[in-house]
Amino acid sequence: MKPLLDNTLQHLRKLVACDSRNPPRKISKDGPLFSYLRSQLNGFAFTEQDFGDGSISLLATRGHCRTLFNFHVDTVPSNERWSMDPLSLQIQQDRAYGLGACDIKGAAAAMLAAVNQQNGPVALLFSSDEEAGKGTCIEEFLKSDHSYQRVIVAEPTMAKAVCAHRGIANATLEFSGVPGHASAARAIEDSAIHRAARWSTSALDYIQAQHAQHFQNLQGLRFNIGTIMGGIKPNMIAGSANIAFGLRTLPGQDGLALLKELVALTKPEYLATWKPTFIAAALPNAQKAESGLAASESLAKDLGLPIGEAVDFWTEAALFGEAGLDTIVFGSGDIAQAHTADEWVTLEQLESIANSYERLISDGLH
């Protein structure tokens, strides 16, 4: 095994063993994960911030450069379908298995290996609340007096530079009904659950009608009703029902405006209340879709990175892009392996990304 890959796997073994599942968000700046990161970054200056509720950021800098690498080091929770200990790295044939190995501790491990091989200037921002869907660490960093102009966000992109991805627009709806005995003919119209069901059908039709819209290789909207809750029992007309749903928007689209169009598909008197729960722009954002894309592609070419297609998932790269920084997504692994039981990343991908990081540092990121 080549030294750079071997070092990457050593770091990955340590990072996977650090429990950073989110939730429950029991992550602290003095815990094993951030302590390990600091211990492996000799010669770096550190700026740490604790925003509470498991949101920790660590900015590690060596020298001065205008390019920032970002890694989130929290993971999703493991589930009951894991066939092995999720916090113990397993190497089987050409794969490394472990919670976060793909998303995205593998890339973080590769960077730790790379910075210890090259002594050029580099800036690394580690954050711990991406999987919570909060973005507090990145939003607070962007409020700071930083001098970075370009950002490389490490998410699973098969070691290709991704310059565009979807945005997110999530919301909850509360439907009102008129409670009563289920034998009444009015149950058809008065049940809050029936009203929610009719809205759901209209929303699905609306989404299908948008299929012709596209941005590069991204086609149509993505839509998912995540939860439906309401009612008490079969012989009672439901007085209330709640739906939580999410959209994945195309670059150039206004997430809030689309939510409002969907909400308008029901009669106003049927809707007790609704509220957006999380709205995040696509990469590039709606205000500069074409110019932002050109800037990201220019950054990838300047760094000598192969450019991949736009992707359906969202990343915090959109937050950097919205703040005016030239941004790409570039990391190891396949998104299909993220958030799965027995999560894995190939050794070839780890070696590829580690080599790329080492080259970028060697070339200079001034």
Summary of the structure (lengths in Angstrom):
residues: 366
radius of gyration: 22.7
end to end distance: 31.9
largest distance: 76.9
contacts: 1269
relative contact order: 0.19
helix: 33%
strand: 27%
